[in-house]
Amino acid sequence: MYHFELQQLNRKIRLPYCFILLFITTFSININAIPLEKIVIQDTSTLGKYYPKKTYSGIDIPTFQENKDKLPRPIFDDKPAYIDFYYKAWEIGFDHFKKPQASSPFVSNFIDEAFNENIFLWDMSFSTMWGNYAHHIFPSIEGLDNFYRTQLPDGEIVREVGEKDGHLGVLGWSEPGTEGNLNHPILPWAELESYKITANKKRLADVYLPLVNYRESFKKIYHAQSGLYLTDKAAMDDSPRNVDMIAGIDIAAEMVIFDHWLAEISLILGKKDKANFYTNRAENYTNFINKKLWDDKTGFYYDWGKNNKRMTMRTIAGFWPMLGKIPNKAQLKRLVEHLEDPKSFNTKHRVPTHPADEIGFNGDYWAGAVWVPTNTMVIEGLELNGEHKLAREIAMNHLNATTEVFLKTGTAWENYSPLSISKGRKAKPDFIGWSGLAPINYLIKHAIGIRINAPKNEIEWSINEMSRHGIEGLRFGNNNITLISAKRLSESEPLNISVNCLKPFSLVVHKNEAKRRFNITCESESRLNIKL
């Protein structure tokens, strides 16, 4: 008798084929009408041909208690709860470091996303971004090796892979070759974020071919009639947009973003002709998106509907174009207005995935809850377009809200309520996972204000706080640094910064609109008295 595995959320049920038919008939479950003969078990020997790592290698899984003192040690005297949340996030995160099961084709250790028995592409990609700060303890970026190792011969990388046996996708939900398999293609973003901290150019060279072929595999879901890309849910499982949408603005924008990332990696690797190709393709598709999916009357980017018309429902997906620098200055201004509107996207806890004044909003899950991956997209998109003040406001709003929820519940959650300072009604606890971005990345990058650029041997520090703050034991490249800004009593008081390091580096200090560069020699502790 034939059997199928149904995997939904964290449940796994093995049922006979006749029961599946009865269940589908009774409850009208849509399995995307995929003919059964198209669902095949992949021969793992045909997978991962573009990635050089073929067999497992990895360190023993480290423990939090043995490594707590080796982590970067943030200082924020004005808000000790930030520090408590930071270490709790790491404690949970260490519990989610995993070694592959012997029965799987995986080749590297990884961060488990804390959702179910599969690894998820965009969950793990975002998780590596907080994991980068402990790259000297657990190289979390290597977890993405398991997606490259299970890459299909035509370049496709599936949205989720079984941890036990490496099965690709989920029946009726995310089969390879379908729009249901689509997950936000942010692998190159994760790789570039890792590169900024490690300066590991060899890794970029190793992942280049997998990424190039992954980008080209999206032609399988290209929708010639609209010129866009077929979109099932794009990981926003219950978003109200899904009912009428055929092609998402997020996926269209991500094709532009992907090409910009490939251009950046190409330049790093000395492939100027390739960089020009990807840049030109990104610019051409940018023009197309602005003509087809931008509505000047409402000042927003929309999805494309099944009726072959531009939809009118706003969602957080309409901000993905910022990450590809798709909007011009006038369009950016309109998008900012939406983000600052208290009736829609400027809720008590920002930014809801579905605006509060839009049809279908209920504040739950993808119908309006606040999620850190989409917040990170919005924040990074704003920064890329020069909207630094608003970007920090949203980041601090999210950090403060999630910290308050941590103080109430003792943990981080999968998503959060947009209308109150509370966890989402449909949210898993201990979700680190991507929710580690707030207590770790947002604290270091936005609250403390430190940005690392290891390839340039440079730290940029935007100082926005009056209290004593900074970080000790921050690793980037082969360096180990400490940066502390002393307490100030007034905005006009000069900055008093102490610096310790192993190797010389450049420090760029920002305050308001002013900045100064310092060449730190590391011969002894440096004390900088800066009037900006």
C-alpha positions in Angstrom: 0.0 0.0 0.0 1.2 3.5 -0.8 1.8 5.9 2.0 2.3 9.6 2.2 3.8 11.8 5.0 1.8 14.9 5.9 3.9 17.5 7.7 2.1 20.5 9.0 3.7 22.8 11.6 5.4 20.4 14.1 3.1 17.4 13.5 4.0 14.4 11.3 1.4 11.9 10.4 1.9 8.7 8.3 -1.4 7.6 6.7 -2.5 5.0 4.1 -3.3 6.4 0.7 -7.0 5.6 1.0 -7.2 7.7 4.2 -5.5 10.6 2.5 -8.2 10.5 -0.3 -11.0 10.4 2.3 -9.4 13.3 4.3 -9.0 15.4 1.2 -12.5 14.8 0.0 -14.1 15.4 3.4 -12.2 18.6 4.3 -11.4 20.0 0.8 -7.7 20.1 1.5 -5.8 21.6 -1.5 -2.5 19.8 -2.3 -1.9 22.1 -5.3 -3.2 19.5 -7.7 0.3 18.1 -8.2 0.0 14.8 -10.1 1.3 12.0 -7.9 3.7 10.7 -10.5 5.6 14.0 -10.3 6.4 13.5 -6.7 9.6 11.5 -6.6 12.2 10.6 -4.0 15.4 12.4 -5.0 18.6 10.3 -5.5 20.9 12.2 -3.2 23.9 11.3 -5.4 22.6 13.8 -8.0 22.3 16.6 -5.5 24.7 19.3 -4.5 26.9 19.1 -7.6 27.8 22.8 -7.4 29.1 22.8 -3.9 32.6 21.3 -3.1 31.8 20.0 0.4 30.4 16.5 0.0 30.9 14.8 3.4 30.4 15.8 7.0 32.9 17.7 9.0 32.3 19.7 12.0 33.2 20.5 15.6 31.7 19.0 18.7 28.6 20.9 19.7 29.7 23.6 22.2 27.7 24.4 25.4 26.6 27.7 26.6 28.1 27.4 30.1 31.6 26.5 28.7 31.5 29.4 26.2 29.5 32.2 27.8 32.7 34.2 28.7 33.9 33.8 25.1 30.9 35.6 23.7 31.0 39.3 23.0 30.0 41.1 26.2 27.7 44.0 25.6 27.5 47.0 28.0 24.4 49.0 28.4 24.2 50.6 31.9 20.8 52.3 31.2 19.0 49.1 30.4 20.3 46.0 32.2 17.3 44.0 30.9 18.9 44.1 27.4 21.9 42.2 28.8 19.8 39.6 30.5 17.8 39.1 27.3 21.0 38.9 25.3 22.5 36.0 27.4 19.1 34.2 27.6 19.0 34.3 23.8 22.5 32.8 23.6 21.6 30.1 26.2 18.6 29.0 24.1 20.6 29.4 20.9 23.3 27.0 22.1 20.6 24.4 22.9 19.6 24.7 19.2 23.1 24.0 17.8 22.9 20.6 16.2 25.0 17.9 14.6 23.4 16.1 11.6 21.9 12.8 12.1 23.8 9.9 10.6 20.9 9.1 8.3 20.9 12.5 6.7 22.9 13.8 3.7 23.9 16.9 5.7 27.6 17.9 5.8 27.7 20.6 8.5 26.4 21.4 11.9 23.6 23.9 12.0 21.2 26.1 14.0 17.8 24.4 14.4 15.0 26.9 13.7 12.9 25.6 16.6 9.9 24.9 14.5 9.7 21.3 13.4 11.8 18.4 12.2 13.0 20.1 9.0 15.5 22.9 8.4 14.1 26.0 6.7 16.0 28.1 4.3 15.0 31.6 5.4 14.8 30.7 9.1 18.4 29.4 9.1 19.7 32.3 6.9 18.4 34.8 9.4 19.7 32.7 12.3 23.2 32.8 11.0 23.1 36.6 11.3 23.1 36.5 15.1 25.2 33.4 15.1 28.0 35.3 13.3 28.9 37.1 16.5 30.0 33.7 17.9 31.7 32.5 14.7 34.9 31.7 16.7 32.8 29.3 18.8 30.3 27.8 16.4 30.5 28.8 12.7 26.8 29.0 12.1 27.1 30.1 8.5 28.2 26.5 7.7 24.6 25.4 8.4 23.7 26.7 5.0 26.1 24.0 3.5 23.2 21.6 4.0 21.0 23.5 1.5 23.9 23.7 -1.0 24.5 20.0 -0.5 20.9 19.1 -1.3 20.6 21.5 -4.2 18.9 20.0 -7.3 20.8 19.6 -10.5 18.9 22.5 -12.1 19.9 24.8 -9.3 16.7 24.8 -7.2 17.2 24.9 -3.5 14.1 23.8 -1.5 12.5 25.8 1.3 12.7 23.0 3.8 14.7 19.8 4.1 14.1 16.9 6.5 16.7 16.6 9.2 16.4 12.9 9.5 16.7 11.7 5.9 17.2 14.8 3.8 13.7 14.6 2.1 13.1 17.6 0.0 9.9 19.6 0.6 6.6 18.5 2.0 3.8 16.8 0.1 1.0 19.2 -0.8 2.9 22.1 0.6 6.3 22.6 -0.9 7.2 20.1 -3.6 10.4 20.9 -5.6 9.6 22.6 -8.9 6.5 24.4 -7.7 5.7 27.9 -6.4 4.8 26.2 -3.1 8.5 25.4 -2.6 9.4 29.1 -2.8 11.1 30.6 0.2 12.6 34.0 0.3 16.0 33.5 -1.5 18.1 35.3 1.0 21.1 32.9 1.0 23.4 35.5 -0.5 22.4 38.1 2.1 23.4 35.6 4.9 26.7 34.9 3.1 27.5 38.6 2.8 26.6 39.3 6.4 29.0 36.5 7.5 31.7 37.9 5.2 31.4 41.3 6.9 32.4 39.7 10.2 34.8 37.0 9.1 36.3 38.3 5.9 36.3 34.7 4.6 36.6 35.2 0.9 37.2 31.5 0.3 33.7 30.8 1.5 32.2 33.3 -1.0 34.1 31.5 -3.7 32.7 28.1 -2.6 29.1 29.3 -2.6 29.3 31.4 -5.7 28.2 28.6 -8.2 25.5 27.3 -6.0 24.1 30.8 -5.7 24.3 31.6 -9.4 22.5 28.4 -10.3 19.9 28.9 -7.6 19.1 32.3 -9.0 18.6 30.9 -12.5 16.3 28.1 -11.2 13.6 30.7 -10.5 12.8 30.6 -14.2 10.7 27.6 -13.4 8.2 29.7 -11.7 8.4 32.7 -14.1 4.9 33.7 -15.2 5.2 34.8 -18.8 1.7 36.4 -18.9 2.5 38.9 -16.1 6.3 39.0 -16.4 6.4 38.1 -12.7 7.1 35.0 -10.6 4.4 32.7 -9.4 3.9 32.9 -5.7 2.0 30.5 -3.4 2.5 31.9 0.1 6.2 33.0 0.2 6.3 31.7 3.8 3.5 34.1 4.9 1.2 31.1 5.4 -2.1 32.7 6.3 -1.6 36.2 4.9 -5.0 37.5 3.6 -3.2 38.4 0.3 -2.9 34.7 -0.6 -6.5 34.3 -1.6 -6.3 36.5 -4.7 -2.6 36.7 -5.4 -0.8 34.9 -8.2 2.6 36.8 -8.1 4.0 38.6 -5.1 5.8 41.9 -5.0 8.2 40.4 -2.5 9.4 37.7 -4.9 9.6 40.1 -7.8 11.7 42.5 -5.7 13.8 39.6 -4.5 14.9 38.9 -8.0 16.4 42.4 -8.2 17.9 42.1 -4.7 19.4 38.7 -5.5 21.0 40.1 -8.6 22.5 43.0 -6.6 23.9 40.6 -4.1 25.4 38.4 -6.9 26.9 41.6 -8.4 28.5 42.4 -5.0 29.9 38.9 -4.5 31.1 38.9 -8.1 33.1 42.1 -7.5 34.6 40.7 -4.3 35.8 37.7 -6.3 37.1 39.8 -9.2 34.4 38.9 -11.7 33.7 42.4 -13.1 31.9 41.2 -16.2 29.5 39.0 -14.1 28.9 41.9 -11.8 27.9 44.2 -14.7 25.6 41.5 -16.0 23.8 41.1 -12.7 23.6 44.9 -12.1 22.1 45.5 -15.6 19.6 42.7 -15.1 18.6 44.2 -11.7 18.2 47.7 -13.2 16.0 46.4 -16.1 13.7 44.5 -13.8 13.6 47.5 -11.4 12.0 49.5 -14.2 9.5 46.8 -14.9 8.5 46.5 -11.3 8.0 50.2 -10.9 5.7 50.3 -14.0 3.7 47.2 -13.1 3.5 47.0 -9.3 3.7 50.6 -8.0 0.5 52.5 -7.5 1.2 56.3 -7.5 -2.2 57.2 -6.1 -1.7 55.2 -2.9 2.1 55.3 -2.9 2.6 51.6 -2.4 3.9 48.4 -4.1 1.3 45.7 -4.6 1.0 42.0 -5.5 -0.4 40.9 -8.9 -3.8 39.2 -8.8 -5.3 36.1 -10.3 -7.5 38.4 -12.3 -4.4 39.7 -14.1 -4.6 43.1 -12.4 -2.6 44.8 -9.7 -4.1 44.1 -6.3 -5.0 46.8 -3.8 -4.2 45.0 -0.5 -1.2 46.3 1.4 1.1 44.0 3.3 4.6 44.2 4.6 5.7 42.5 1.4 5.4 46.0 -0.3 8.6 47.1 1.5 10.9 44.4 0.0 11.6 46.8 -2.9 13.6 49.0 -0.5 16.2 46.3 -0.1 16.8 46.4 -3.8 16.8 50.2 -4.0 13.9 49.9 -6.4 11.9 53.0 -5.2 13.1 56.4 -6.3 13.2 59.3 -3.8 9.5 60.2 -4.3 8.4 56.6 -4.0 10.6 56.1 -0.9 9.0 59.1 0.7 5.5 57.6 0.2 6.7 54.2 1.7 8.1 56.0 4.7 4.7 57.8 5.2 3.0 54.3 5.3 5.5 53.1 7.9 4.9 56.2 10.1 1.1 56.1 9.8 -0.4 55.1 13.2 -3.5 53.8 11.5 -1.7 51.2 9.5 1.9 50.1 9.9 3.0 52.3 12.9 1.3 50.2 15.6 2.3 50.0 19.3 4.8 47.3 18.4 6.1 47.8 14.9 5.9 46.6 12.0 2.8 44.5 11.6 2.9 42.1 8.6 -0.6 43.2 7.7 -1.5 46.9 8.3 -4.1 47.5 11.1 -6.5 49.4 8.7 -6.4 46.8 6.0 -9.1 44.2 5.3 -8.1 40.9 6.9 -6.1 42.3 9.8 -6.5 40.4 13.0 -3.0 40.8 14.5 -2.3 37.0 14.4 0.5 35.2 12.6 0.9 36.6 9.0 -2.4 38.5 9.3 -0.7 41.2 11.3 1.7 39.8 13.9 5.2 41.3 14.2 8.0 39.1 13.0 11.7 39.8 13.3 12.6 38.6 9.7 10.3 41.1 8.1 11.3 43.8 10.5 14.9 43.2 9.7 14.0 43.5 6.0 12.3 46.8 6.6 15.1 48.2 8.8 17.9 47.1 6.4 15.9 48.5 3.4 15.5 51.9 5.1 19.2 52.1 6.0 20.2 51.2 2.4 18.1 54.2 1.3 19.5 56.6 3.8 16.5 56.5 6.2 18.8 55.8 9.3 16.6 57.7 11.9 13.5 55.7 11.1 15.4 52.5 10.8 16.7 52.9 14.3 13.3 53.9 15.7 11.8 50.7 14.4 14.7 48.6 15.6 14.6 50.1 19.1 10.8 49.7 19.2 11.2 46.0 18.4 14.1 45.5 20.9 12.2 47.3 23.7 8.9 45.5 23.0 10.6 42.0 22.9 12.6 42.8 25.9 9.5 43.7 27.9 7.9 40.4 26.8 11.0 38.6 27.8 10.7 40.2 31.3 7.1 38.9 31.5 7.7 35.4 30.0 11.4 34.6 30.3 11.9 33.9 26.7 11.7 35.0 23.0 8.7 34.2 20.8 8.1 33.2 17.2 6.1 36.4 16.6 4.5 39.2 18.6 1.3 41.2 18.9 1.3 44.5 17.1 -1.3 46.2 19.3 0.1 45.3 22.7 3.4 44.4 24.3 2.8 40.7 24.3 3.6 37.5 22.5 1.7 36.6 19.4 -1.4 34.5 20.0 -0.1 31.9 17.6 3.6 31.9 18.6 6.1 29.2 19.7 8.3 30.0 22.7 12.1 29.7 22.9 12.1 30.7 19.2 15.9 31.2 18.7 15.7 30.7 15.6 15.4 34.0 13.9 14.0 35.7 17.0 17.5 35.8 18.3 18.1 38.8 16.0 16.4 41.2 18.4 18.3 40.5 21.6 21.7 40.0 19.8 21.9 41.9 16.5 19.5 44.7 17.3 21.3 45.3 20.6 24.8 45.4 19.0 24.0 47.1 15.7 21.2 49.5 16.7 21.1 50.1 20.5 24.9 50.1 21.0 25.4 51.1 17.3 28.4 49.0 16.2 28.8 47.9 12.6 31.6 45.5 11.6 33.3 45.5 8.2 36.1 43.0 8.5 37.1 43.1 4.8 37.9 46.8 5.2 39.3 46.2 8.7 36.9 48.8 10.0 34.3 49.4 12.7 31.7 52.1 12.5 30.2 53.2 15.7 27.1 55.4 15.8 26.8 56.8 19.3 23.2 57.7 20.3 23.2 57.0 24.0 24.1 59.1 27.0 24.8 56.3 29.4 27.9 54.1 29.5 27.7 51.6 26.7 29.8 49.5 24.4 31.1 46.0 24.0 34.0 43.8 25.2 35.5 40.8 23.4 33.9 41.6 20.0 35.5 39.3 17.3 35.8 40.3 13.7 38.2 38.7 11.3 41.2 37.7 13.5 40.7 40.7 15.8 39.3 41.0 19.3 38.3 44.4 20.4 36.7 46.3 23.3 34.9 49.6 22.8 33.4 51.6 25.7 31.8 55.0 25.6 31.7 56.7 29.0 28.5 58.2 30.5 27.8 61.8 29.4 25.7 64.3 31.3 24.8 66.4 28.3 24.6 66.1 24.5 27.3 68.8 24.2 29.8 66.9 26.3 32.7 65.4 24.3 32.6 61.6 23.8 35.1 59.7 26.0 35.9 56.4 24.3 38.3 53.7 25.4 39.5 51.1 22.9 41.4 47.8 23.4 42.4 45.5 20.5 44.7 42.8 19.3 45.5 44.2 15.9 45.3 47.7 14.3 42.0 48.7 12.7 40.1 51.8 11.7 37.3 53.2 13.9 34.8 55.6 12.4 32.7 57.4 15.1 29.3 58.8 14.1 27.3 61.3 16.2 24.3 62.9 14.7 25.4 64.0 11.2 29.1 64.3 12.0 31.8 61.6 11.9 35.6 61.1 12.5 38.0 58.4 11.5 40.7 57.1 13.9 43.5 54.6 13.1 43.8 52.5 16.2 47.3 51.0 16.7 46.6 48.7 19.7 50.0 49.3 21.3 48.1 50.2 24.5 44.6 51.2 25.5 43.5 54.1 23.4 41.5 56.9 25.0 39.7 59.1 22.5 38.2 62.5 23.6 36.0 63.5 20.7 34.1 66.7 20.1 31.6 66.2 17.3 
